[in-house]
Amino acid sequence: MLVSLLRTVLMYGVILLAVRLLGKRQISQLQASELVATLLLSELAVLPIQEEGLPLWRGLLPMCALVLCELGASWGMLKSGRFRKLVCGSPMVVIQRGKVLQGQMRRLRMTTEDLFEQLRQNNVFYLEDVAWAIIETNGLMSVIRKPEEDPVTPKQLGLKVPFPGLEVAVISDGELSRRSLALCGKEEAWVRRRLEERGLSERQVFLMTVRTDGKYRILPKEPRA
């Protein structure tokens, strides 16, 4: 039992390291090669955990080879458009100049329900508002609205809107982030002065955000019931 527990912890660490090496892409944005690598990694990790008589290297070696294959494939896609097209395919247009391309939808095995679901995820609720819709190689849809349906921007109105700056969380659940402080150009002493003005300590703060223009917001922790 103890051996299985130790192997589980070790495999968890190895998979975590492998995923970090493969990149930070979200699960919903995985390309085909990345999805295959992720699935195979999980399958390979199970073998040393279940089979206590199996040497660890018998599981670790294929996992290392798999990570190297995916890194090699990523490098190949970066250097060659043809190789990327072979591995990931090409984006496919499903709505062109307001017309739904039924043939393309059949090739993608995409139902009308799928079409409307992805449009809604792009904050589009009426088919007549869409000029172009493209299914990207990761399966997500990119939508371009018709010009007359696009929201009016301040630039189109000739207005100058001040940029509020980047907002970052400098304190999260009582813990100060020095990395976030560097991003907003503030120091710990500045944060402590703001907390003292509110009569709070770091541990009493649930969330403190600071923008690069100097504005900040503090949310104290609520008392536990």
N, C-alpha and C positions, 0 to 999 in steps of 0.2 A: 504493500500500500504506500509506504513512504517513497519507494523508488518511483512509482507512478506519479506521485505528487511532485517530486523533484523534476521528473521529466516533463510534466505538464508546465511547470514554471519556466523551465529552460526553453521549451518550444514556444511558449508565449513570448519570451524575450527575443528569440530568434525571428519569429514572424513579425514582431513589432519593428525590429531592426530592418528586416527585408522590406516591409512596407515603407519605412522612412527612406530607404535607398531608392525605391521605385518612384517616389515622388509624393506630392500632397494632393493629387487630384481626388475629388470627391467620388464616392461610389457611383453616383448617378451620372458621372462624367467619364467613366472608364471607357477607353477604347477597347476594341475586341481583344488585342494581345494582352492588355493589362487585366482584363476580366479573366481570361484564361489563366494567366500567371497567378492571380489571386486565388482562384478556385483550386488550382493544383497545389499551391502552398499549403492551404488548409488540409487537403487530403494527405499530403506527404507528412505533415506534422502529426497526424493521428497515428501513423504506423509505430513510431518509437514509443508513443504513450501506451498503446494497447498491448504491444508485444514487448514485454519486459526482457525477454531473452535476445531481442534484436539489438545489436550494437548501435549506439547513438549516431555514429558516423554514417551508418547505412541510411539514416533519415536526413542527416544534415547535408551530406554530399549532394544528393539530388536537389535539395532546396537551394544550395549555393549555385548549382548549375542552372537552375531555373531562373534565379535572379540575374545571373550573368547573361542568359539568353534574352531576357526582357530588356536589360540595359543595352545589349547589342542591337536588339530590334529597334529600340528608341533612337539609338545613334544612327542606325540605317535610315529610319524615317526622317531624321533631321537632315541627313545628307542627300537623300534621294527622294524626289517626288514620286517617281514610279514605284519605289518600294513601299512608300507610305500608302499609295493608292491600292497596292496589292494587299497590304495587311489590313488597312482600315476602311477601304472603299472610298467613295466620293459622296459629297453632299448631294441630295436629291431634292429638286423643286417639286412641291405638291400643289402650290397655288402660284400661278404666273399671271401677272397683270389682272388680278381679280378672278381668274378662271381656275376652278379646281381641276387638276390633272388626274383624272380617274385611273388612267393607265399606270401612272407613277405610284398611286396609292395601292393598286393591285400588286405591283412589284414589291412594295414594302410590306404587303399584307397588313395594311393599315385601314382600319374601319373608320366610318364617319364619326363614331363615338370617340375613337382615339384622336381624330383630327380636332374635334371641338374641345376635348380635354386639354390638348396641348395649346390650343389657342387661348383658352381660359387661363392657363398657367402663364401666358404672356400678356395677361390683362386685356385680352381682346374677346368680346362677347358677341360680336356680330360679324358674320362671314363677309358681309358687304363692305366692312371697314378694311379688309386685308388686300394689299397690293401683291405682296410676295410672301410665301411661306416656304422655308427650306428646312429639310430634315438633315441635321449635321451628322458627321460620322459617329458621334457618341450617342446618337438617338434623340437628342434634344432638338427642339424646333426653334428656329430664328424667324421672327415676323417683322415685316416692314408694312406699316399702315399706309393707306392712301393719304396723300398730302393734306387733303381737306379734312381728314379725320384725326390728324396728329394734333396733340395739344399745342397751343401757342406758347412759344418760348419768350423770355424777356428780350433776347437778341432780336427776334422778329418785331417786337414792339419798340425797339430802340431804347430799352431801359438798361441801365447799369446796376447790376445787383452785387453787393459786396460779398466776397467769399468768406464764409464763416470759419473756415479752417478745418483741420482734421480733429476729430474727437476721439479720445482714447480713454480706456479705463485705467486709472492710475492706482486705485485701490479696489480690490475685488474680494468681498467677504473677509475683510480685515487684513488682507495682505497687500503690501505696497509693491508695485511693479516698477523697477528702475528702468527697464526697457521702454515702458510707456512714457515715463518721465522724460527720457531722452527724445522721444518722438515729438512731444509737445513743447520741448525746450524749457522745461521747468526743473527745479531742484527740490530735494526732500524738505529743505528748510521752508520753502514756499508752501508746500503742502501742509506742513505742520502748523504754520501760521494760520492758514485757512481753517484748519480743524480747531485750533485754539479759539478762534473767533466764534465757533459754534459750540465750544465746550465739549468737544469730542476727542477721543483717541482713535488711532488706526483700527484697533480691534472692535470699536463700536460702529464702524462704517461698513455698510453692506456694499455700497457702490459709490465711487467718486470718479466722475469723468471730467476731463479738462480738454479744452479746445486750444488750438494753436493761437487763437486770437486772445487768449487769456480768460475766457469765460469758463466757469466750472459749475458742477452740480454735485451735491452730496445727498445721498440717501442713507440715513442711519439704519442700523439693524432694528427690526421690530422685536419686542419682547416675546419670548416663547410662551405659548399658551400652557 
